[in-house]
């Protein structure tokens, strides 16, 4: 499918406790069925555009064509692609016609049903923190995340994608993403090396709650359950993991 992209639009999504996370949506000019659009977005981006908070409704006019809202049949509940276990329980305005997939027209905030086999433009999205529902060791997860970025930033030398580093600024959002994991804990970019705890991106680790001498093979996890926090596990165990995509910024002069 020959796809030409419009200029990406950067949106700010309001998250719990006023934490903001920037995601990028891209309207594709090629046409496809809803299933073809979903496959393309998952292969080249993250997924079809979806809305995960009530404040996001104001961003709908920036999308165009197929988005990630669908249902299995007319008797089923609406759900978002990639969030099938979570009800789409926000107050959307949907113009009901025949069909089980949703599209939108640019400049409008009205969602419309359509036959899923109709070919339309569609809107994909990228997000900074990505959950990978594959069970891998910490080292395998690190390699997987770094491969997602396709290499290093030529300006800074940093990896364009890595296991996620967590700070106070992004903790709430990372926790929200981790809740969708298929394992009770997810790997994060925390590891013990040369007598110190490090985030893989080089960020400092704030003291507190981590053992001073955990021994070899100690790597960090974050619990899927919000009532629990970080933990230390053997790096050879297998579980889901979180990748962090870094913007390709220019280096200093």
Buried (B, 14 or more C-beta within 10 A) or exposed (E): EEBEEBEEBEBEBBBEEEBEBEBBBBBBEBBBBBEBBBBBBBEEBBBBBBBBEEEBBEBBBBBBBBBBBBBEEEEEEBBBBBBEEEEBEBEBEEEEEEBBBBBBBBEBBEBBBBEBEBBBBBBBBBBBBBBBEBBBBBBBBBEBBBEBBEEEBEEBEBBBBBBBBBEEEBBBBBBBBBEBBEBEBBBBBBBBEEEEBBBBBEEEBEEEEBEEEBEEBBBBBBBBEEEEEBBBBEBEBBBBBBBBBBEEEEEEE
